[in-house]
Amino acid sequence: MGGESTTRTAPRGGGSKGPVGSRTGQRLSGLAVALGLVLFLGGFAWGAVVYRPYTVPTSSMTPAIDAGDRVLAQRIDGADVRRGDVVVFKDATWANAPMVKRVVAVGGDTVSCCQEGRLKVNGKVIDEPYLPAGTPAETSGFPTVTVPEGRLFLLGDERDSSVDSTAHLTDAAGGTVSRSTVDARVDAVVWPMNGMLERPTGFETLGGLSSPGPLRTVVGLVVAGAVLILGGAAYGPFAKRAARSRTGTGSTGGR
């Protein structure tokens, strides 16, 4: 009585359907994705806490900031404002809405215009390279203003059309606003992507300037996180393709 014999053949390339690639590679790819998520989400969270987005409605800050530009402004305390800062503030006597202007004088300063078409603060003529090329510091001069302690004197960069401190010189506060009205300091124009605002070096002779906010670090974290996530996620497909390539190279066509 003959018996039947059966043979089993293993499928080509093995029957395993497990993860592709070495165990070390799988662990490193998982670690890269996890670390990338931490950096990516952490960068966004940090940026949301530190910065506020604003759309600038007027052209009073051209050419640095045009009407309709989207800016990121760092949340700060009014006590941290320094000369040259572009700030977002809201003062009830000006308008019941956020406004964007440049601080040219702080409490205790004297400010006047114009000497040879240039602004004068504390007896020093200020170089203002952020103004539109070839334009004077003001279209018409104004007498010396002494800024009270705890207050700020602000101007728009487009001096022809800006409704700023010079438009409020007859107010009780002489055109100045309280430091407490400041909500944030503009760090960069993000749409269009004009980047970080240039530092107002003309005020350096009067004291220290504000340091840029952590925007570059925030962007760096987000970009690094995205790279790690994409790199870690790409390990599996690349390992699978490499395995198929090795299998194809190692096979023979004979029987």
HELIX and SHEET records of a PDB file:
HELIX    1   1 ARG A   23  VAL A   50  1                                  28    
HELIX    2   2 GLY A   78  ASP A   80  5                                   3    
HELIX    3   3 SER A  165  HIS A  168  5                                   4    
HELIX    4   4 ARG A  179  THR A  181  5                                   3    
HELIX    5   5 THR A  201  LEU A  206  5                                   6    
HELIX    6   6 LEU A  215  GLY A  250  1                                  36    
SHEET    1   A 7 TYR A  51  THR A  55  0                                        
SHEET    2   A 7 ARG A  70  ARG A  75 -1                                        
SHEET    3   A 7 VAL A 182  TRP A 191 -1                                        
SHEET    4   A 7 VAL A  86  PHE A  89 -1                                        
SHEET    5   A 7 MET A  99  VAL A 106 -1                                        
SHEET    6   A 7 ARG A 151  LEU A 155 -1                                        
SHEET    7   A 7 VAL A 177  SER A 178 -1                                        
SHEET    1   B 4 TYR A  51  THR A  55  0                                        
SHEET    2   B 4 ARG A  70  ARG A  75 -1                                        
SHEET    3   B 4 VAL A 182  TRP A 191 -1                                        
SHEET    4   B 4 GLY A 195  MET A 196 -1                                        
SHEET    1   C 4 LYS A 124  ILE A 126  0                                        
SHEET    2   C 4 ARG A 118  VAL A 121 -1                                        
SHEET    3   C 4 THR A 110  GLN A 115 -1                                        
SHEET    4   C 4 PHE A 142  THR A 146 -1                                        
END                                                                             
